Amino acid sequence: MTEMLSVEREGAYMRIRLNRPDKANALAVAMMEGATAALAEAASAERVRAVLLTGAGVRAFCAGADVREQAAGGDMAAHRKRRSAALFALLNAAMDFPKPLIAVLNGIASGGGAMLAFVCDARVAVDTAAIALPEINLGMSTHAGAAIALQVGGLALAADL
């Protein structure tokens, strides 16, 4: 895939690892596009029975979309559109994935990373893992995050966040 994403097969399982531990595994556009492609590949592979989605390192599962990523051609407006489209394509691919998709939370899942963890079929976590939608504390709208939290965890979780 890319240096920022590793995809490995072990028997009946595929492991997709977000590989930017120095950036809290923040999702660059290429990572999201690669993860979406890996899920499509796993969906059609008869030998793959389940997918484990995790992050590299011990600090973070995923800090969400990399809002500091610079556009290659300098057009930040186009880059923001591409980033949003890539994030929603990844979330949709995860929600529609026909096999068990398990988020292995090795640390914090924040923003888009929280949404990604929420849409997986199951989550397993280390004791130090946390899930957060920090945009709420900044007074920013997170319609997708709130809707996903409500669907997955119910009103109590959504209200707590």
DSSP file with accessible surface (Angstrom, degrees, kcal/mol):
  #  RESIDUE AA STRUCTURE BP1 BP2  ACC     N-H-->O    O-->H-N    N-H-->O    O-->H-N    TCO  KAPPA ALPHA  PHI   PSI    X-CA   Y-CA   Z-CA
    1    1 A M              0   0  120      0, 0.0     2,-0.3     0, 0.0     5,-0.1   0.000 360.0 360.0 360.0 -94.0    0.0    0.0    0.0
    2    2 A T  B >   -A    5   0A  53      3,-1.0     3,-1.3    29,-0.1     0, 0.0  -0.888 360.0-100.6-140.4 172.7    2.1    2.9    1.3
    3    3 A E  T 3  S+     0   0  181     -2,-0.3     3,-0.1     1,-0.2    -1,-0.0   0.778 123.0  57.8 -65.1 -23.2    4.7    3.4    4.0
    4    4 A M  T 3  S+     0   0   50      1,-0.1    15,-3.2    16,-0.1     2,-0.4   0.498 111.1  41.9 -86.0  -2.7    1.9    4.9    6.1
    5    5 A L  E <   -AB   2  18A   3     -3,-1.3    -3,-1.0    13,-0.2     2,-0.4  -0.988  64.8-165.2-146.9 129.8   -0.3    1.8    5.9
    6    6 A S  E     - B   0  17A  30     11,-2.4    11,-3.1    -2,-0.4     2,-0.5  -0.955   0.8-167.1-119.6 141.7    0.6   -1.9    6.1
    7    7 A V  E     + B   0  16A  43     -2,-0.4     2,-0.4     9,-0.2     9,-0.2  -0.994  13.9 174.5-126.8 122.1   -1.7   -4.8    5.1
    8    8 A E  E     - B   0  15A  75      7,-2.5     7,-3.3    -2,-0.5     2,-0.5  -0.972  20.9-145.0-130.3 145.3   -0.8   -8.3    6.1
    9    9 A R  E     + B   0  14A 118     -2,-0.4     2,-0.4     5,-0.2     5,-0.2  -0.926  15.0 178.0-109.5 134.1   -2.5  -11.6    5.8
   10   10 A E  E >   - B   0  13A 104      3,-2.8     3,-2.2    -2,-0.5     2,-0.2  -0.892  62.7 -64.5-132.4  99.8   -2.2  -14.3    8.5
   11   11 A G  T 3  S-     0   0   72     -2,-0.4    -1,-0.1     1,-0.3    36,-0.0  -0.365 121.5  -6.9  60.0-120.8   -4.2  -17.3    7.7
   12   12 A A  T 3  S+     0   0   35     -2,-0.2    37,-3.7    36,-0.1    38,-1.3   0.393 124.1  81.3 -88.3   3.6   -7.9  -16.4    7.6
   13   13 A Y  E <   -Bc  10  50A 125     -3,-2.2    -3,-2.8    35,-0.2     2,-0.4  -0.840  58.6-157.0-114.0 149.5   -7.2  -12.9    8.9
   14   14 A M  E     -Bc   9  51A   0     36,-1.9    38,-2.8    -2,-0.3     2,-0.5  -0.971  11.5-155.3-117.2 137.3   -6.1   -9.6    7.3
   15   15 A R  E     -Bc   8  52A  55     -7,-3.3    -7,-2.5    -2,-0.4     2,-0.6  -0.970   4.8-167.1-113.9 124.1   -4.5   -6.9    9.5
   16   16 A I  E     -Bc   7  53A   1     36,-2.9    38,-2.5    -2,-0.5     2,-0.5  -0.956  12.0-168.4-107.7 118.9   -4.6   -3.3    8.3
   17   17 A R  E     -Bc   6  54A  66    -11,-3.1   -11,-2.4    -2,-0.6     2,-0.5  -0.945  20.5-139.8-116.2 122.2   -2.2   -1.2   10.4
   18   18 A L  E     -Bc   5  55A   0     36,-2.9    38,-2.4    -2,-0.5     2,-0.4  -0.689  24.7-162.0 -72.5 122.9   -2.2    2.6   10.3
   19   19 A N        +     0   0   67    -15,-3.2   -14,-0.1    -2,-0.5    -1,-0.1  -0.498  55.3  96.0-121.4  63.3    1.5    3.2   10.3
   20   20 A R    > > +     0   0   31     -2,-0.4     5,-3.1    36,-0.1     3,-2.0  -0.432  33.5 158.0-137.9  59.3    2.2    6.8   11.4
   21   21 A P  G > 5S+     0   0   53      0, 0.0     3,-1.5     0, 0.0    -1,-0.1   0.839  73.5  60.3 -59.2 -29.0    2.9    6.5   15.1
   22   22 A D  G 3 5S+     0   0  123      1,-0.3    35,-0.0     2,-0.1    -2,-0.0   0.711 111.2  41.3 -70.0 -16.8    4.9    9.8   15.1
   23   23 A K  G X 5S-     0   0  110     -3,-2.0     3,-1.7     3,-0.1    -1,-0.3   0.004 122.4-103.2-115.6  24.4    1.7   11.5   13.9
   24   24 A A  T < 5S-     0   0    9     -3,-1.5    39,-1.5     1,-0.3    40,-0.2   0.814  70.6 -70.3  55.3  31.7   -0.7    9.5   16.3
   25   25 A N  T 3 <S-     0   0    1     -5,-3.1    39,-0.3    37,-0.2    -1,-0.3   0.801  77.9-177.3  55.9  32.9   -1.6    7.5   13.2
   26   26 A A    <   -     0   0   11     -3,-1.7     2,-0.9    -6,-0.4    39,-0.2  -0.349  32.4-106.9 -59.9 140.3   -3.5   10.6   11.8
   27   27 A L  B     -f   65   0B   0     37,-3.3    39,-2.5    -3,-0.1     2,-0.1  -0.611  32.9-165.6 -82.2 105.8   -5.1    9.6    8.5
   28   28 A A     >  -     0   0    1     -2,-0.9     4,-2.1    37,-0.2     3,-0.3  -0.471  37.5-106.6 -76.0 158.8   -3.4   11.1    5.4
   29   29 A V  H  > S+     0   0    2      1,-0.2     4,-2.7     2,-0.2     5,-0.2   0.924 121.0  52.7 -56.5 -45.2   -5.5   10.9    2.3
   30   30 A A  H  > S+     0   0   33      1,-0.2     4,-2.5     2,-0.2    -1,-0.2   0.868 107.6  52.7 -62.2 -34.1   -3.4    8.1    0.8
   31   31 A M  H  > S+     0   0    0     -3,-0.3     4,-2.9     2,-0.2    -1,-0.2   0.929 110.4  46.5 -65.2 -46.1   -3.9    6.1    4.0
   32   32 A M  H  X S+     0   0    0     -4,-2.1     4,-2.4     2,-0.2    -2,-0.2   0.925 114.5  46.9 -63.7 -43.2   -7.6    6.4    3.8
   33   33 A E  H  X S+     0   0   80     -4,-2.7     4,-2.2    -5,-0.2    -1,-0.2   0.905 114.1  48.5 -65.2 -39.4   -7.7    5.5    0.2
   34   34 A G  H  X S+     0   0    9     -4,-2.5     4,-2.5    -5,-0.2    -2,-0.2   0.901 111.2  48.9 -66.8 -41.1   -5.4    2.6    0.8
   35   35 A A  H  X S+     0   0    2     -4,-2.9     4,-2.3     2,-0.2    -2,-0.2   0.901 110.5  51.5 -66.2 -38.3   -7.4    1.3    3.7
   36   36 A T  H  X S+     0   0   32     -4,-2.4     4,-2.0    -5,-0.2    -2,-0.2   0.929 111.5  47.2 -63.0 -43.4  -10.6    1.6    1.6
   37   37 A A  H  X S+     0   0   51     -4,-2.2     4,-2.5     1,-0.2    -2,-0.2   0.895 110.2  53.0 -64.8 -39.3   -8.9   -0.4   -1.1
   38   38 A A  H  X S+     0   0    0     -4,-2.5     4,-2.7     1,-0.2    -1,-0.2   0.896 108.2  50.4 -64.6 -39.2   -7.7   -3.0    1.4
   39   39 A L  H  X S+     0   0    8     -4,-2.3     4,-2.4     2,-0.2    -1,-0.2   0.910 109.8  50.5 -65.1 -39.7  -11.2   -3.5    2.7
   40   40 A A  H  X S+     0   0   64     -4,-2.0     4,-1.4     2,-0.2    -2,-0.2   0.920 111.8  48.3 -62.9 -41.9  -12.5   -4.0   -0.8
   41   41 A E  H  X S+     0   0   84     -4,-2.5     4,-1.1     1,-0.2     3,-0.3   0.930 112.6  47.9 -62.9 -45.4   -9.8   -6.6   -1.4
   42   42 A A  H  < S+     0   0    0     -4,-2.7     3,-0.3     1,-0.2    -2,-0.2   0.866 106.3  58.5 -64.8 -35.5  -10.6   -8.4    1.8
   43   43 A A  H  < S+     0   0   35     -4,-2.4    -1,-0.2     1,-0.2    -2,-0.2   0.875 113.1  38.2 -62.6 -35.6  -14.3   -8.4    1.1
   44   44 A S  H  < S+     0   0   97     -4,-1.4     2,-0.7    -3,-0.3    -1,-0.2   0.575  92.7  99.4 -94.1  -8.4  -13.8  -10.3   -2.1
   45   45 A A    ><  -     0   0   15     -4,-1.1     3,-0.9    -3,-0.3    -4,-0.0  -0.693  59.1-157.6 -84.1 115.3  -11.0  -12.6   -0.9
   46   46 A E  T 3  S+     0   0  173     -2,-0.7    -1,-0.2     1,-0.2    -4,-0.0   0.834  90.6  55.4 -60.2 -34.3  -12.6  -16.0    0.0
   47   47 A R  T 3  S+     0   0  204     -3,-0.1     2,-0.6     2,-0.0    -1,-0.2   0.726  88.3  87.3 -73.6 -22.5   -9.7  -16.9    2.3
   48   48 A V    <   +     0   0    0     -3,-0.9   -35,-0.2    -6,-0.2   -36,-0.1  -0.711  46.6 169.4 -83.4 118.6  -10.1  -13.7    4.4
   49   49 A R        +     0   0  170    -37,-3.7     2,-0.3    -2,-0.6   -36,-0.2   0.657  65.1   2.4 -99.2 -24.8  -12.7  -14.4    7.2
   50   50 A A  E     -c   13   0A   8    -38,-1.3   -36,-1.9    49,-0.2     2,-0.4  -0.985  62.1-134.7-159.1 158.8  -12.1  -11.2    9.3
   51   51 A V  E     -cd  14 101A   0     49,-2.5    51,-2.9    -2,-0.3     2,-0.5  -0.977   7.8-154.9-124.5 134.3  -10.1   -8.0    9.3
   52   52 A L  E     -cd  15 102A  38    -38,-2.8   -36,-2.9    -2,-0.4     2,-0.5  -0.939  11.0-163.1-103.9 127.3   -8.3   -6.5   12.3
   53   53 A L  E     +cd  16 103A   7     49,-3.0    51,-3.2    -2,-0.5     2,-0.3  -0.956  25.0 148.3-113.7 122.5   -7.8   -2.7   12.0
   54   54 A T  E     -cd  17 104A  10    -38,-2.5   -36,-2.9    -2,-0.5     2,-0.3  -0.873  38.5-116.6-145.0 174.8   -5.1   -1.2   14.3
   55   55 A G  E     -c   18   0A   2     49,-0.6     2,-0.2    -2,-0.3   -36,-0.2  -0.833  30.7-109.5-115.1 157.2   -2.6    1.5   14.7
   56   56 A A  S    S+     0   0    9    -38,-2.4     4,-0.4    -2,-0.3     3,-0.2  -0.530  79.6  16.5 -82.0 151.5    1.2    1.3   15.0
   57   57 A G  S    S-     0   0   47     -2,-0.2    -2,-0.1     1,-0.2   -35,-0.0  -0.295  89.1 -86.3  85.0-169.8    2.8    2.2   18.3
   58   58 A V  S    S+     0   0  127     -2,-0.1    -1,-0.2   -37,-0.1     3,-0.1   0.469 107.4  68.7-117.8  -7.5    1.3    2.5   21.8
   59   59 A R  S    S+     0   0  157      1,-0.2    49,-1.7    -3,-0.2     2,-0.4   0.890 103.5  11.9 -84.3 -42.1    0.1    6.1   21.9
   60   60 A A  E     -g  108   0C   2     -4,-0.4    -1,-0.2    47,-0.3    49,-0.2  -0.997  36.1-160.8-146.7 139.7   -2.8    6.1   19.4
   61   61 A F  E    S-     0   0C   0     47,-1.9     2,-0.3    -2,-0.4    48,-0.2   0.934  92.3 -29.8 -71.4 -54.8   -5.1    4.0   17.4
   62   62 A C  E     -g  109   0C   0     46,-1.8    48,-2.7    -3,-0.1    -1,-0.3  -0.849  42.8-154.9-168.8 128.2   -5.9    7.0   15.2
   63   63 A A        -     0   0   40    -39,-1.5    49,-0.3     1,-0.3   -37,-0.2   0.295  56.0-112.8 -87.1   9.3   -6.1   10.7   15.8
   64   64 A G        -     0   0    1    -39,-0.3   -37,-3.3    47,-0.2    -1,-0.3  -0.478  68.2  -4.6  92.8-165.9   -8.5   11.2   12.9
   65   65 A A  B    S-f   27   0B  26    -39,-0.2     2,-1.4    -2,-0.2   -37,-0.2  -0.351  73.6-114.8 -65.4 139.9   -8.0   12.9    9.6
   66   66 A D    >   +     0   0   19    -39,-2.5     3,-1.2     1,-0.2   -37,-0.2  -0.631  35.4 178.8 -78.9  94.7   -4.6   14.7    9.2
   67   67 A V  T 3  S+     0   0  103     -2,-1.4    -1,-0.2     1,-0.2    -2,-0.1   0.596  77.2  60.0 -76.5  -7.3   -5.7   18.3    9.0
   68   68 A R  T 3  S+     0   0  207     -3,-0.1    -1,-0.2     2,-0.1     2,-0.1   0.493  74.6 118.9 -95.8  -5.1   -2.1   19.4    8.8
   69   69 A E    <   -     0   0   43     -3,-1.2     2,-0.3     1,-0.1    10,-0.0  -0.413  60.8-135.1 -63.4 132.9   -1.4   17.4    5.6
   70   70 A Q        -     0   0  144     -2,-0.1     2,-0.2     1,-0.1    -1,-0.1  -0.663  17.5-108.3 -92.6 145.7   -0.5   19.8    2.8
   71   71 A A    >   -     0   0   16     -2,-0.3     3,-0.7     1,-0.1     5,-0.1  -0.519  21.1-134.8 -70.6 135.5   -1.8   19.6   -0.7
   72   72 A A  T 3  S+     0   0  117      1,-0.2    -1,-0.1    -2,-0.2     4,-0.1   0.903 106.6  34.9 -59.3 -41.4    0.7   18.4   -3.2
   73   73 A G  T 3  S-     0   0   79      2,-0.1    -1,-0.2    -3,-0.0     3,-0.1   0.423 116.3-109.5 -95.5   1.6   -0.2   21.1   -5.8
   74   74 A G  S <  S+     0   0   57     -3,-0.7     2,-1.4     1,-0.2     3,-0.2   0.356  78.9 128.3  89.9  -6.0   -0.9   23.7   -3.2
   75   75 A D     >  +     0   0   96      1,-0.2     4,-2.0     2,-0.1    -1,-0.2  -0.648  29.4 175.2 -87.1  90.3   -4.7   23.8   -3.7
   76   76 A M  H  > S+     0   0   48     -2,-1.4     4,-2.7     1,-0.2     5,-0.2   0.829  74.2  58.3 -69.6 -31.4   -5.9   23.3   -0.1
   77   77 A A  H  > S+     0   0   51      2,-0.2     4,-1.8     1,-0.2    -1,-0.2   0.948 110.3  43.3 -63.1 -45.9   -9.6   23.7   -1.0
   78   78 A A  H  > S+     0   0   46      1,-0.2     4,-2.4     2,-0.2    -2,-0.2   0.889 113.0  53.6 -65.4 -37.4   -9.4   20.8   -3.4
   79   79 A H  H  X S+     0   0   14     -4,-2.0     4,-2.9     2,-0.2    -2,-0.2   0.912 106.1  51.8 -65.1 -41.9   -7.3   18.8   -0.8
   80   80 A R  H  X S+     0   0  120     -4,-2.7     4,-2.6     1,-0.2    -1,-0.2   0.909 110.6  49.1 -62.0 -40.1   -9.9   19.4    1.9
   81   81 A K  H  X S+     0   0  161     -4,-1.8     4,-2.5     2,-0.2    -1,-0.2   0.923 112.4  47.4 -63.3 -44.3  -12.6   18.0   -0.4
   82   82 A R  H  X S+     0   0  122     -4,-2.4     4,-2.6     2,-0.2    -2,-0.2   0.907 111.8  51.0 -64.2 -40.2  -10.5   15.0   -1.3
   83   83 A R  H  X S+     0   0   30     -4,-2.9     4,-2.4     2,-0.2    -2,-0.2   0.937 111.9  46.3 -63.4 -45.6   -9.8   14.4    2.4
   84   84 A S  H  X S+     0   0   64     -4,-2.6     4,-2.5     1,-0.2     5,-0.2   0.926 113.7  48.7 -62.5 -44.6  -13.5   14.5    3.4
   85   85 A A  H  X S+     0   0   63     -4,-2.5     4,-2.3     1,-0.2    -1,-0.2   0.910 111.7  49.6 -62.6 -41.0  -14.4   12.3    0.5
   86   86 A A  H  X S+     0   0    7     -4,-2.6     4,-2.2     2,-0.2    -2,-0.2   0.902 111.0  49.4 -66.2 -40.2  -11.7    9.8    1.4
   87   87 A L  H  X S+     0   0   18     -4,-2.4     4,-2.7     2,-0.2    -2,-0.2   0.949 113.6  44.8 -64.9 -46.9  -12.8    9.7    5.1
   88   88 A F  H  X S+     0   0   97     -4,-2.5     4,-2.6     1,-0.2    -2,-0.2   0.864 111.3  53.6 -68.7 -31.9  -16.4    9.1    4.2
   89   89 A A  H  X S+     0   0   45     -4,-2.3     4,-2.5    -5,-0.2    -1,-0.2   0.917 111.0  47.0 -64.9 -41.2  -15.5    6.5    1.7
   90   90 A L  H  X S+     0   0    3     -4,-2.2     4,-2.5     2,-0.2    -2,-0.2   0.936 112.7  48.3 -65.7 -45.5  -13.5    4.7    4.4
   91   91 A L  H  X S+     0   0    2     -4,-2.7     4,-2.7     1,-0.2    -2,-0.2   0.929 113.5  47.8 -61.0 -42.1  -16.3    4.9    6.9
   92   92 A N  H  X S+     0   0   79     -4,-2.6     4,-2.5     2,-0.2    -1,-0.2   0.912 110.6  51.2 -65.1 -41.1  -18.8    3.7    4.4
   93   93 A A  H  < S+     0   0   25     -4,-2.5     4,-0.5     1,-0.2    -1,-0.2   0.901 112.5  46.9 -62.6 -39.6  -16.5    0.8    3.4
   94   94 A A  H >< S+     0   0    3     -4,-2.5     3,-0.8     2,-0.2    -2,-0.2   0.922 113.2  47.9 -68.4 -42.5  -16.1   -0.2    7.0
   95   95 A M  H 3< S+     0   0   93     -4,-2.7    -2,-0.2     1,-0.2    -1,-0.2   0.873 117.6  41.9 -65.2 -36.6  -19.9    0.1    7.7
   96   96 A D  T 3< S+     0   0  126     -4,-2.5    -1,-0.2    -5,-0.2    -2,-0.2   0.428  81.4 130.0 -90.7   0.7  -20.7   -2.0    4.6
   97   97 A F    <   -     0   0   17     -3,-0.8     4,-0.1    -4,-0.5   -57,-0.1  -0.359  50.7-149.8 -62.0 126.9  -17.9   -4.6    5.1
   98   98 A P  S    S+     0   0   96      0, 0.0    -1,-0.1     0, 0.0    -4,-0.0   0.505  73.1  56.5 -82.7  -2.1  -19.5   -8.0    4.9
   99   99 A K  S    S-     0   0   36      1,-0.1   -49,-0.2   -48,-0.0    22,-0.1  -0.760 106.0 -68.6-121.4 166.9  -17.1   -9.8    7.2
  100  100 A P        -     0   0   67      0, 0.0   -49,-2.5     0, 0.0     2,-0.5  -0.370  47.1-167.2 -59.7 129.4  -16.2   -9.2   10.9
  101  101 A L  E     -d   51   0A   1    -51,-0.2    20,-1.8    -4,-0.1    21,-1.3  -0.986   5.7-169.0-121.1 116.2  -14.2   -6.0   11.2
  102  102 A I  E     -de  52 122A  42    -51,-2.9   -49,-3.0    -2,-0.5     2,-0.6  -0.930  14.5-146.3-116.1 123.3  -12.5   -5.5   14.5
  103  103 A A  E     -de  53 123A   0     19,-2.7    21,-2.5    -2,-0.5     2,-0.8  -0.773   9.3-157.9 -85.4 123.4  -10.9   -2.3   15.7
  104  104 A V  E     -de  54 124A  46    -51,-3.2     2,-0.9    -2,-0.6   -49,-0.6  -0.887  12.0-154.0-103.2  98.8   -7.9   -3.2   17.9
  105  105 A L  E     + e   0 125A   5     19,-3.3    21,-2.1    -2,-0.8    24,-0.2  -0.678  24.4 170.0 -84.4 105.1   -7.5    0.0   20.0
  106  106 A N  S    S-     0   0   20     -2,-0.9     2,-0.3    19,-0.2    -1,-0.2   0.361  71.7 -23.7 -93.0   3.3   -3.8    0.3   21.0
  107  107 A G  S    S-     0   0    1     23,-0.1    23,-0.4    19,-0.1   -47,-0.3  -0.924 107.5  -8.8 177.6-156.5   -4.4    3.9   22.3
  108  108 A I  E     -g   60   0C  64    -49,-1.7   -47,-1.9    -2,-0.3   -46,-1.8  -0.280  44.1-159.0 -67.5 141.9   -6.6    6.9   21.8
  109  109 A A  E     +gh  62 131C   0     21,-2.9    23,-2.5   -48,-0.2     2,-0.4  -0.987  25.2 177.6-117.2 112.9   -9.2    6.9   19.0
  110  110 A S  E >   - h   0 132C  21    -48,-2.7     3,-2.4    -2,-0.5    23,-0.2  -0.935  44.0 -31.6-126.5 142.7  -10.0   10.6   18.3
  111  111 A G  T 3> S+     0   0    7     21,-2.0     4,-2.1    -2,-0.4     3,-0.5  -0.316 136.8   7.5  58.3-122.8  -12.3   12.4   15.9
  112  112 A G  H 3> S+     0   0    6    -49,-0.3     4,-2.4     1,-0.2    -1,-0.3   0.801 132.0  59.2 -60.9 -28.4  -12.3   10.5   12.6
  113  113 A G  H <> S+     0   0    0     -3,-2.4     4,-2.3     2,-0.2    -1,-0.2   0.883 105.3  48.5 -67.2 -37.2  -10.4    7.7   14.4
  114  114 A A  H  > S+     0   0    0     -3,-0.5     4,-2.9    18,-0.3    -2,-0.2   0.927 111.1  50.0 -65.6 -44.6  -13.3    7.4   16.9
  115  115 A M  H  X S+     0   0   13     -4,-2.1     4,-1.8     1,-0.2    -2,-0.2   0.915 110.3  50.7 -60.3 -41.6  -15.8    7.3   14.1
  116  116 A L  H  X S+     0   0    2     -4,-2.4     4,-0.7     1,-0.2    -1,-0.2   0.926 111.9  46.6 -62.6 -43.5  -13.7    4.6   12.4
  117  117 A A  H >< S+     0   0    0     -4,-2.3     3,-0.9     1,-0.2   -14,-0.2   0.915 110.3  54.5 -63.9 -41.3  -13.6    2.5   15.6
  118  118 A F  H 3< S+     0   0    9     -4,-2.9    -1,-0.2     1,-0.2    -2,-0.2   0.849 105.0  52.3 -61.2 -37.5  -17.4    3.0   16.2
  119  119 A V  H 3< S+     0   0   15     -4,-1.8    -1,-0.2    -5,-0.2    -2,-0.2   0.605  88.8  98.1 -82.5  -7.0  -18.3    1.7   12.7
  120  120 A C  S << S-     0   0    6     -3,-0.9   -18,-0.2    -4,-0.7     3,-0.1  -0.362  86.1-116.9 -71.2 160.6  -16.3   -1.5   13.2
  121  121 A D  S    S+     0   0   97    -20,-1.8     2,-0.3     1,-0.2   -19,-0.2   0.820  92.1   2.5 -69.1 -31.1  -18.3   -4.6   14.3
  122  122 A A  E     -e  102   0A  42    -21,-1.3   -19,-2.7    -5,-0.1     2,-0.4  -0.977  62.8-147.3-152.1 159.0  -16.3   -4.9   17.6
  123  123 A R  E     -e  103   0A  85     -2,-0.3     2,-0.4   -21,-0.2   -19,-0.2  -1.000   8.6-174.0-131.9 133.0  -13.6   -3.0   19.5
  124  124 A V  E     -e  104   0A  79    -21,-2.5   -19,-3.3    -2,-0.4     2,-0.3  -0.959  18.4-173.6-121.5 144.6  -11.0   -4.5   21.7
  125  125 A A  E     -e  105   0A  62     -2,-0.4   -19,-0.2   -21,-0.2     2,-0.1  -0.986  27.6-118.0-143.4 150.2   -8.8   -2.1   23.6
  126  126 A V    >   -     0   0   69    -21,-2.1     3,-1.8    -2,-0.3   -19,-0.1  -0.370  47.1-101.6 -73.6 162.4   -5.8   -1.8   25.9
  127  127 A D  T 3  S+     0   0  171      1,-0.3    -1,-0.1    -2,-0.1   -21,-0.1   0.785 121.6  52.5 -59.0 -28.3   -6.4   -0.4   29.4
  128  128 A T  T 3  S+     0   0  116    -22,-0.1    -1,-0.3     2,-0.0   -20,-0.1   0.428  84.3 114.6 -91.9   3.3   -5.0    3.0   28.3
  129  129 A A    <   -     0   0   25     -3,-1.8     2,-0.3   -24,-0.2   -21,-0.2  -0.329  41.0-179.3 -72.6 153.6   -7.2    3.4   25.2
  130  130 A A        -     0   0   50    -23,-0.4   -21,-2.9     2,-0.0     2,-0.4  -0.982  20.5-141.9-148.4 156.6   -9.8    6.1   25.0
  131  131 A I  E     +h  109   0C  60     -2,-0.3     2,-0.3   -23,-0.2   -21,-0.2  -0.988  29.0 167.8-123.2 130.9  -12.4    7.3   22.5
  132  132 A A  E     -h  110   0C  29    -23,-2.5   -21,-2.0    -2,-0.4   -18,-0.3  -0.997  36.2-158.9-145.6 147.7  -13.0   11.0   22.0
  133  133 A L    >   +     0   0    8     -2,-0.3     3,-1.7   -23,-0.2     4,-0.5  -0.775  24.1 176.5-118.1  80.1  -14.8   13.4   19.6
  134  134 A P  G >>  +     0   0   48      0, 0.0     4,-0.9     0, 0.0     3,-0.5   0.721  67.1  76.0 -65.4 -20.1  -12.8   16.5   20.6
  135  135 A E  G 34>S+     0   0   31      1,-0.2     5,-2.7     2,-0.2     3,-0.4   0.817  87.5  63.2 -61.3 -26.4  -14.5   18.7   18.0
  136  136 A I  G X45S+     0   0   62     -3,-1.7     3,-1.6     1,-0.2    -1,-0.2   0.935 101.3  49.8 -61.2 -44.0  -17.5   18.8   20.4
  137  137 A N  T <45S+     0   0  144     -3,-0.5    -1,-0.2    -4,-0.5    -2,-0.2   0.703 107.8  55.1 -68.6 -19.5  -15.4   20.5   23.1
  138  138 A L  T 3<5S-     0   0  131     -4,-0.9    -1,-0.3    -3,-0.4    -2,-0.2   0.370 117.9-111.8 -92.5   2.9  -14.2   23.1   20.4
  139  139 A G  T < 5S+     0   0   72     -3,-1.6     2,-0.3     1,-0.3    -3,-0.2   0.696  72.1 140.2  75.9  17.9  -17.8   23.9   19.6
  140  140 A M      < -     0   0  111     -5,-2.7    -1,-0.3    -6,-0.2     2,-0.2  -0.716  56.9-108.9 -96.0 146.9  -17.5   22.4   16.2
  141  141 A S        +     0   0   75     -2,-0.3     3,-0.1    -3,-0.1    -1,-0.1  -0.468  31.5 177.9 -71.0 138.5  -20.3   20.3   14.6
  142  142 A T     >  +     0   0   18     -2,-0.2     4,-2.9     1,-0.1     5,-0.3  -0.493  14.0 158.9-137.5  63.8  -19.7   16.6   14.3
  143  143 A H  H  > S+     0   0  153      1,-0.2     4,-2.5     2,-0.2     5,-0.2   0.916  77.5  46.3 -55.6 -45.6  -22.9   15.4   12.8
  144  144 A A  H  > S+     0   0   31      2,-0.2     4,-2.7     1,-0.2     5,-0.2   0.937 113.8  48.3 -64.7 -45.7  -21.4   12.2   11.5
  145  145 A G  H  > S+     0   0    0      1,-0.2     4,-2.7     2,-0.2    -2,-0.2   0.924 113.8  46.3 -61.7 -43.5  -19.6   11.5   14.8
  146  146 A A  H  X S+     0   0   45     -4,-2.9     4,-2.5     2,-0.2    -1,-0.2   0.917 113.6  48.9 -66.0 -42.2  -22.8   12.1   16.8
  147  147 A A  H  X S+     0   0   59     -4,-2.5     4,-2.4    -5,-0.3    -2,-0.2   0.915 113.6  46.4 -64.7 -41.4  -24.9   10.0   14.5
  148  148 A I  H  X S+     0   0   20     -4,-2.7     4,-2.8    -5,-0.2     5,-0.3   0.930 112.9  49.4 -66.7 -44.8  -22.5    7.1   14.6
  149  149 A A  H  X>S+     0   0    1     -4,-2.7     4,-2.7    -5,-0.2     5,-0.6   0.916 112.2  48.9 -60.9 -41.4  -22.1    7.3   18.4
  150  150 A L  H  X5S+     0   0   89     -4,-2.5     4,-1.4     3,-0.2    -2,-0.2   0.937 114.2  45.5 -63.5 -45.3  -25.9    7.3   18.8
  151  151 A Q  H  <5S+     0   0  165     -4,-2.4    -2,-0.2    -5,-0.2    -1,-0.2   0.918 123.3  33.4 -65.2 -44.6  -26.3    4.3   16.4
  152  152 A V  H  <5S+     0   0   60     -4,-2.8    -2,-0.2    -5,-0.2    -3,-0.2   0.917 134.5  20.6 -81.3 -45.7  -23.5    2.3   18.0
  153  153 A G  H  X5S-     0   0   38     -4,-2.7     4,-0.7    -5,-0.3     3,-0.2   0.499 100.9-125.8-108.5  -5.3  -23.6    3.2   21.6
  154  154 A G  H  X< -     0   0   28     -4,-1.4     4,-2.2    -5,-0.6    -1,-0.2  -0.169  45.5 -52.1  86.5 177.6  -27.1    4.6   22.1
  155  155 A L  H  > S+     0   0  131      1,-0.2     4,-3.0     2,-0.2     5,-0.3   0.867 130.2  59.0 -62.8 -37.4  -28.3    7.9   23.5
  156  156 A A  H  > S+     0   0   83     -3,-0.2     4,-2.3     1,-0.2    -1,-0.2   0.934 109.7  42.6 -61.5 -45.0  -26.3    7.6   26.8
  157  157 A L  H  X S+     0   0   53     -4,-0.7     4,-2.5     2,-0.2    -1,-0.2   0.946 115.2  49.1 -66.3 -46.6  -23.0    7.4   24.9
  158  158 A A  H  < S+     0   0   26     -4,-2.2    -2,-0.2    -9,-0.3    -1,-0.2   0.919 113.5  46.9 -60.7 -42.6  -23.8   10.1   22.5
  159  159 A A  H  < S+     0   0   79     -4,-3.0    -1,-0.2     2,-0.2    -2,-0.2   0.903 110.4  53.0 -67.0 -38.2  -25.0   12.4   25.3
  160  160 A D  H  <        0   0  136     -4,-2.3    -2,-0.2    -5,-0.3    -1,-0.2   0.923 360.0 360.0 -63.5 -42.1  -21.8   11.7   27.3
  161  161 A L     <        0   0   45     -4,-2.5    -1,-0.2    -5,-0.2    -2,-0.2   0.887 360.0 360.0 -67.0 360.0  -19.6   12.6   24.4
